[in-house]
């Protein structure tokens, strides 16, 4: 029979990081237990989804000069 040490107790899980909720700016736990992560609540998640659906998160593009042709400039002669 060999001398094997007893199994060590499980290491404690590290604490989940606290992040800022993108919607309200409040504290939100970023872990699998938070089903709305990175949001703090279902309400904040729904607010963000509504803003996305209303196209409020658009990247602005430069306005072409008056009289400039439309479309991809690489396809124009």
C-alpha positions as CSV (number, residue, x, y, z in Angstrom):
1,X,0.0,0.0,0.0
2,X,1.3,3.5,-0.9
3,X,1.2,6.5,1.2
4,X,-0.9,9.0,-0.7
5,X,-1.9,12.3,0.8
6,X,-5.6,13.0,1.3
7,X,-7.2,15.1,-1.4
8,X,-6.9,18.8,-0.7
9,X,-10.1,20.8,-0.3
10,X,-11.4,22.5,-3.4
11,X,-9.9,25.9,-4.0
12,X,-12.3,28.8,-3.4
13,X,-13.7,30.3,-6.5
14,X,-12.5,33.7,-7.3
15,X,-15.0,36.5,-6.8
16,X,-16.9,37.5,-10.0
17,X,-15.8,40.9,-11.3
18,X,-18.2,43.8,-10.9
19,X,-18.6,45.8,-14.1
20,X,-20.6,48.9,-15.0
21,X,-24.0,48.3,-16.5
22,X,-24.0,49.7,-20.1
23,X,-27.5,51.0,-19.7
24,X,-27.8,52.6,-16.3
25,X,-24.2,52.7,-15.2
26,X,-24.9,50.8,-12.0
27,X,-23.0,47.8,-10.6
28,X,-23.4,44.5,-12.3
29,X,-21.9,41.1,-11.5
30,X,-20.2,39.6,-14.6
31,X,-20.7,35.9,-14.0
32,X,-22.8,33.1,-15.5
33,X,-25.1,33.4,-12.5
34,X,-26.2,36.9,-13.8
35,X,-28.5,35.9,-16.7
36,X,-28.6,39.5,-18.0
37,X,-24.8,40.2,-18.0
38,X,-23.3,42.6,-18.7
39,X,-26.5,44.4,-17.7
40,X,-27.7,44.6,-14.1
41,X,-31.3,43.7,-14.8
42,X,-33.7,42.5,-17.4
43,X,-35.1,46.1,-17.6
44,X,-31.6,47.5,-18.6
45,X,-31.2,44.7,-21.2
46,X,-34.6,45.5,-22.7
47,X,-33.8,49.3,-22.8
48,X,-30.6,48.5,-24.7
49,X,-32.3,46.1,-27.1
50,X,-34.9,48.8,-27.8
51,X,-32.2,51.3,-28.6
52,X,-30.5,48.8,-30.9
53,X,-33.8,48.1,-32.7
54,X,-34.4,51.8,-33.2
55,X,-31.0,52.1,-34.8
56,X,-29.7,54.5,-32.1
57,X,-26.3,52.8,-32.2
58,X,-25.3,53.9,-35.6
59,X,-21.8,54.9,-36.7
60,X,-21.8,58.3,-38.3
61,X,-20.5,58.5,-41.8
62,X,-19.2,61.6,-43.6
63,X,-21.7,63.3,-45.9
64,X,-20.5,63.4,-49.5
65,X,-20.0,66.8,-51.1
66,X,-22.9,68.2,-53.1
67,X,-22.9,66.7,-56.6
68,X,-20.7,63.8,-55.7
69,X,-21.7,60.4,-57.2
70,X,-23.2,57.9,-54.9
71,X,-22.0,54.4,-54.3
72,X,-18.6,52.8,-53.9
73,X,-15.9,55.0,-55.4
74,X,-13.8,52.0,-56.4
75,X,-16.6,51.0,-58.8
76,X,-16.8,54.4,-60.6
77,X,-14.7,55.6,-63.5
